[in-house]
Amino acid sequence: MCSMESILERYERYSYAEKFLTAPENETQASWTLESSKLKAKIEVLERNIRHYGGEDLEPLSLRDLQNVEQQLDTALKRIRTKKNQLMHESISELHKKEKTLQERNNSLSKKLKENEKNSEQQNARVELPQPPPAPPQPQPYSAPSFATSSRPFIGAAMREEELAQAHRVSTTMMPLWMIRHLNQ
């Protein structure tokens, strides 16, 4: 089939060039008619080839013509597969680049997340640090209770109760218990 096309094309080129050189000006109309018939024949050949490539109208073809069509289809299929593979490799390459970019971005975000978590933990640790216990109140000077008795017995009893209350207050101001017991006796 390919050889038939090439033969027709060569024939048309040579015949057109020869006729153009030898044709007088008044015969241009005839040359255009001839040219249109050649183009119609070429269109028919191309349409027939398309049908053959599609697997139609194969009955009139000889074994050699069928082998020629098969070879052309194999060649076309190889070109198609080559182009497809090339596009797939380019696509895969682009996807690898995107993957690498996304992985780098993921790593960066992961680092930022860890830093933020670390900062949050540090801030929480600062907030949750136990406050130092309040300083104990300063011991107040303690005056020993006077056991002097007054002339009035009820005044002495009232003073004694006041001294016991003061002793109880002193007991909360970090005085050892043995001293408080000693004071109460």
Secondary structure, DSSP 8 states (H G I E B T S, - for coil): -HHHHHHHHHHHHHHHHHHHHH--GGGHHHHHHHHHHHHHHHHHHHHHHHHHHTT-S-TT--HHHHHHHHHHHHHHHHHHHHHHHHHHHHHHHHHHHHHHHHHHHHHHHHHHHHHHHHHHHHHHHHHHS---------------------SSHHHHHHHHHHHHHHHHHHHTTT--HHHHHHHH-
